[in-house]
Amino acid sequence: MARLVARIKVLPADADINIDSIVEGLKGSIPQGMELKGHAKEPIAFGLNAVVGDFMLDDAEGQMDKLEDAIRGVQGVGEIEVMNISRASVKMK
């Protein structure tokens, strides 16, 4: 089965939320068979940052829904935006 990389931007629910606590929450809440391969902080505006994460998952029906639900369930997460999805063999910019 092919593996996918989903690049997802995670916005905090409030400006006072620590981005590092969101990252730790993401690592602990991802369903089995998926992983947070890498992440970076992205400045948005006025000191507010988002997390852009690369998530590895199987190319199977329902996997993206499970991942999105798990991310939304992390405390402090406001909104998410799927930026890109590609096969793991493709290098994303």
C-alpha positions as CSV (number, residue, x, y, z in Angstrom):
1,M,0.0,0.0,0.0
2,A,1.3,3.4,-0.9
3,R,2.1,6.0,1.9
4,L,1.0,9.6,1.7
5,V,2.3,12.8,3.2
6,A,-0.3,15.3,4.2
7,R,0.9,18.8,4.9
8,I,-1.5,20.4,7.3
9,K,-1.5,23.9,8.9
10,V,-2.9,23.9,12.4
11,L,-4.1,27.2,13.8
12,P,-4.4,27.8,17.6
13,A,-7.8,28.5,19.1
14,D,-6.4,31.5,21.0
15,A,-3.3,33.7,20.8
16,D,-2.3,32.7,24.3
17,I,-1.9,29.0,23.5
18,N,1.6,27.6,23.5
19,I,2.5,26.2,20.1
20,D,4.8,23.6,21.6
21,S,1.9,22.1,23.7
22,I,-0.1,21.8,20.5
23,V,2.8,19.9,18.8
24,E,3.1,17.5,21.8
25,G,-0.7,17.0,21.7
26,L,-0.5,16.2,18.0
27,K,2.2,13.6,18.6
28,G,0.1,11.9,21.3
29,S,-3.2,11.9,19.5
30,I,-2.3,10.6,16.0
31,P,-4.0,7.3,15.2
32,Q,-2.0,4.1,15.0
33,G,-0.2,3.7,11.6
34,M,0.2,7.5,11.2
35,E,3.0,9.7,12.3
36,L,4.0,13.4,12.5
37,K,7.1,13.2,10.3
38,G,8.1,16.9,10.8
39,H,6.8,20.3,11.8
40,A,7.6,24.0,11.7
41,K,6.2,27.1,13.3
42,E,4.8,29.6,10.8
43,P,4.2,33.2,11.8
44,I,0.7,34.5,10.9
45,A,0.4,38.0,12.3
46,F,0.9,40.0,15.5
47,G,2.9,37.3,17.2
48,L,0.5,34.5,16.4
49,N,2.0,31.3,15.0
50,A,0.6,28.2,13.4
51,V,2.1,24.7,13.2
52,V,2.7,23.3,9.7
53,G,3.1,19.5,10.1
54,D,3.9,16.7,7.6
55,F,1.8,13.7,8.5
56,M,2.5,10.2,7.1
57,L,-0.5,7.9,6.5
58,D,-1.6,5.0,4.4
59,D,-3.4,5.7,1.1
60,A,-6.7,4.1,2.2
61,E,-10.2,5.1,2.4
62,G,-11.1,7.1,5.5
63,Q,-7.5,7.7,6.7
64,M,-7.6,11.5,6.1
65,D,-10.9,11.8,8.0
66,K,-9.4,9.9,11.0
67,L,-6.3,12.2,10.9
68,E,-8.3,15.4,10.7
69,D,-10.6,14.3,13.5
70,A,-7.6,13.5,15.7
71,I,-6.0,16.9,15.0
72,R,-9.2,18.7,15.8
73,G,-9.4,16.8,19.1
74,V,-6.2,18.2,20.4
75,Q,-6.6,20.8,23.1
76,G,-5.8,24.3,21.8
77,V,-6.4,23.6,18.1
78,G,-8.7,26.1,16.4
79,E,-8.8,25.4,12.7
80,I,-6.9,23.2,10.3
81,E,-6.1,23.6,6.7
82,V,-4.9,20.8,4.4
83,M,-2.2,22.4,2.3
84,N,-1.0,19.5,0.2
85,I,-1.3,15.7,-0.1
86,S,1.2,13.7,-2.1
87,R,2.7,10.2,-2.2
88,A,5.6,9.8,0.1
89,S,8.0,9.4,-2.8
90,V,7.3,12.9,-4.0
91,K,9.3,15.8,-2.5
92,M,7.0,18.7,-1.5
93,K,8.2,22.3,-1.5
